[in-house]
Amino acid sequence: MEETVGKVAFVTGGANGIGLGMAQAFLEGGVKVAIADIREDRLRRVEPQLREISDDVLAIRCDVVDTDAIARTLDQIEAKLGPIQICCNNAGIGLGGPFQTFDEATWKRILDVNLWGVIRGGREISNRLIERGLEGHIVNTASIMGMITGRGSAAYCATKHAVVAISECMSEDLKPHRIGVSVLCPFIVDTSIFYPDLDDDDHEAIAERKKKNPLHKFALGPKYVGELVLRAIHENELHIFCDGKETPDMIKNRFDRVTSAFARQFPEPADT
Ligand SMILES: NC(=O)c1ccc[n+]([C@@H]2O[C@H](COP(=O)([O-])OP(=O)(O)OC[C@H]3O[C@@H](n4cnc5c(N)ncnc54)[C@H](O)[C@@H]3O)[C@@H](O)[C@H]2O)c1
């Protein structure tokens, strides 16, 4: 979408972190924004902050594991702001731990939020856009962990690799309908996903955890990520990366490891 001013965006997980960063960047860019989040307290806290940027904002409680609730939320938003043309399926949780320690309920929970949340939002919005003959753009939040793998990340990686794959396929399926698709693959962003057990207002404990987190030095600001997303929508960029320094080699190394299997299994015939 080259022109987004005056268009309506829907952002899940929009009351904190990256989703909130997208909402701020979009509002500053003249986009009308509806944020949805499972956390009422966060919605109440950030709505007035967003309203300082623009009046064209709505904050609605919605759990992305509930298909009917998503449809109802979209109806409510569209009644107030108009047809949604930008949909950011961003809500996610970050559970880590060894594969063998995750029980079935934990697997189901992370798949339901991180993967099915993206599927539910994407299906509902793409069908609405197609029915109305409107152009649009869908942004699915994956992670750099949707491109690489690592110890203690089986469940998270499963959801994020699936989000990358789905987004690449959606992009092909929706192209004829003038619906662009992007998949956001950040490395480290300064958000509460790393401290789910801490209260948002417990600034001291959060600062302490950040000091101890060796990855925190790479953390980007959520609003900067939101600005990258808006640019990617304008440029119809499929893969949105947020860092050109640390992550390119991570991805290259993973694919080198994968493709090295060909050389072992199908060696070049020796010159005779
Ligand atoms: N922070 C990072 O470094 C990082 C890196 C890569 C990818 N991501 C991804 O970015 C997305 C946003 O994460 P974040 O870092 O901003 O985390 P965050 O915890 O700061 O924000 C996520 C928001 O999603 C909401 N949410 C959780 N479950 C929900 C549900 N079922 N329905 C509706 N809302 C729900 C939470 O209440 C929260 O406000 C996630 O998909 C995450 O996996 C984050």
PDBQT file of the ligand as one rigid body, heavy atoms in Angstrom, charges set to zero:
ROOT
HETATM    1  N1  LIG A 301      10.712  -8.488  22.103  1.00  0.00    +0.000 N 
HETATM    2  C1  LIG A 301      11.472  -9.192  21.275  1.00  0.00    +0.000 C 
HETATM    3  O1  LIG A 301      12.718  -9.193  21.377  1.00  0.00    +0.000 OA
HETATM    4  C2  LIG A 301      10.837  -9.978  20.168  1.00  0.00    +0.000 A 
HETATM    5  C3  LIG A 301      11.680 -10.512  19.191  1.00  0.00    +0.000 A 
HETATM    6  C4  LIG A 301      11.124 -11.231  18.161  1.00  0.00    +0.000 A 
HETATM    7  C5  LIG A 301       9.763 -11.393  18.075  1.00  0.00    +0.000 A 
HETATM    8  N2  LIG A 301       8.939 -10.874  19.032  1.00  0.00    +0.000 N 
HETATM    9  C6  LIG A 301       7.494 -11.072  18.878  1.00  0.00    +0.000 C 
HETATM   10  O2  LIG A 301       6.871  -9.807  18.892  1.00  0.00    +0.000 OA
HETATM   11  C7  LIG A 301       5.503  -9.955  19.298  1.00  0.00    +0.000 C 
HETATM   12  C8  LIG A 301       5.198  -8.926  20.376  1.00  0.00    +0.000 C 
HETATM   13  O3  LIG A 301       5.994  -9.210  21.501  1.00  0.00    +0.000 OA
HETATM   14  P1  LIG A 301       6.600  -8.105  22.463  1.00  0.00    +0.000 P 
HETATM   15  O4  LIG A 301       8.038  -8.349  22.551  1.00  0.00    +0.000 OA
HETATM   16  O5  LIG A 301       6.097  -6.786  22.090  1.00  0.00    +0.000 OA
HETATM   17  O6  LIG A 301       5.973  -8.637  23.832  1.00  0.00    +0.000 OA
HETATM   18  P2  LIG A 301       5.086  -7.916  24.959  1.00  0.00    +0.000 P 
HETATM   19  O7  LIG A 301       4.855  -8.964  25.962  1.00  0.00    +0.000 OA
HETATM   20  O8  LIG A 301       5.720  -6.636  25.358  1.00  0.00    +0.000 OA
HETATM   21  O9  LIG A 301       3.737  -7.575  24.196  1.00  0.00    +0.000 OA
HETATM   22  C9  LIG A 301       2.867  -8.585  23.733  1.00  0.00    +0.000 C 
HETATM   23  C10 LIG A 301       1.441  -8.136  23.983  1.00  0.00    +0.000 C 
HETATM   24  O10 LIG A 301       0.587  -9.200  23.514  1.00  0.00    +0.000 OA
HETATM   25  C11 LIG A 301      -0.470  -9.364  24.440  1.00  0.00    +0.000 C 
HETATM   26  N3  LIG A 301      -1.032 -10.706  24.341  1.00  0.00    +0.000 N 
HETATM   27  C12 LIG A 301      -0.499 -11.871  24.789  1.00  0.00    +0.000 A 
HETATM   28  N4  LIG A 301      -1.347 -12.880  24.567  1.00  0.00    +0.000 NA
HETATM   29  C13 LIG A 301      -2.444 -12.349  23.965  1.00  0.00    +0.000 A 
HETATM   30  C14 LIG A 301      -3.660 -12.891  23.479  1.00  0.00    +0.000 A 
HETATM   31  N5  LIG A 301      -3.939 -14.184  23.630  1.00  0.00    +0.000 N 
HETATM   32  N6  LIG A 301      -4.554 -12.054  22.887  1.00  0.00    +0.000 NA
HETATM   33  C15 LIG A 301      -4.285 -10.730  22.772  1.00  0.00    +0.000 A 
HETATM   34  N7  LIG A 301      -3.168 -10.163  23.219  1.00  0.00    +0.000 NA
HETATM   35  C16 LIG A 301      -2.238 -10.958  23.809  1.00  0.00    +0.000 A 
HETATM   36  C17 LIG A 301       0.191  -9.107  25.805  1.00  0.00    +0.000 C 
HETATM   37  O11 LIG A 301      -0.777  -8.767  26.787  1.00  0.00    +0.000 OA
HETATM   38  C18 LIG A 301       1.142  -7.960  25.483  1.00  0.00    +0.000 C 
HETATM   39  O12 LIG A 301       0.558  -6.699  25.749  1.00  0.00    +0.000 OA
HETATM   40  C19 LIG A 301       5.376 -11.406  19.766  1.00  0.00    +0.000 C 
HETATM   41  O13 LIG A 301       4.739 -12.148  18.750  1.00  0.00    +0.000 OA
HETATM   42  C20 LIG A 301       6.801 -11.855  19.973  1.00  0.00    +0.000 C 
HETATM   43  O14 LIG A 301       6.948 -13.240  19.817  1.00  0.00    +0.000 OA
HETATM   44  C21 LIG A 301       9.455 -10.162  20.077  1.00  0.00    +0.000 A 
ENDROOT
TORSDOF 0
